[in-house]
Amino acid sequence: MALEAVIWDFGGVFTSSPFEAFNRYEAERGLPKDLIRRVNATNPDTNAWALFERNEIGAGAFDTLFLEESTALGHPVRGADVLPLLSGRLRPPMVEALKACKARYKVGCITNNVVSEHSPGQDAGQRMAGAMGQVMPLFDAIIESSKAGVRKPDPKIYQMMCELLGVAPENCVYLDDLGINCKPASQLGMKAIKVVSVTQTLRELGDITGMTFDPGDEP
């Protein structure tokens, strides 16, 4: 593999996974664990989440549609209650790994996001943590689903990134915390890493790049 580029997801990679916040919300309200993920996985290309991430609907419509979809599964949850859960805690070792990769390779970011005050970089907590300020300027190219009108796992968005970076898919590594998003990257020829933990991710990235990364105190 003639590695030329490392392509990253954002949420759940550079920040702690929103799934953790989803589960806390569910536990606090006596809802079934992973309910929110189940809502998002039902009709995944046409549901409220998909429409919002492609910027085909606004926050108001998302609030209403998500409530309808969760109600259909037996547990009403407003979309407006879900959006604040998207923020995550910054993972400094991942940022340092990005900086190290940038010194050797082209680096890009593909993120499924929404046009909302709670989207990555817009939430006050994330601005205070400096997540976007530290991370986004490091990338050579960024594709946001809400601006591109296409979202992962559509293969087109990965091809768009390769075109922006001027690289072939087989010369790329792709990192994402969702297996469903890693699959099309792998099918295109990329070496995909599913982000389960910081330590595991940096070990696998090190195996591919021949570099050494310090996970710090992260699990």
Buried (B, 14 or more C-beta within 10 A) or exposed (E): EEBBBBBBBBBBBBBBBBBEBBBEBBEEEEBEEBBBBBBBEBEEEEBBBBBBBBBEBEBEBBBBBBBEBBEEEEBEBEBBBBBBBBBBBBBBBBBBBBEBBBEEBBBBBBBBBBBBEBBBBBBEEBEEBEBBEBBBEBBBBBBBBBEBEBBBBBBEBBBBBBEBBEBBBBBBBBBBBBEEBBBBBBEBBBBBBBBBEBBBBBBBBBEEBEBEBBBEEBE
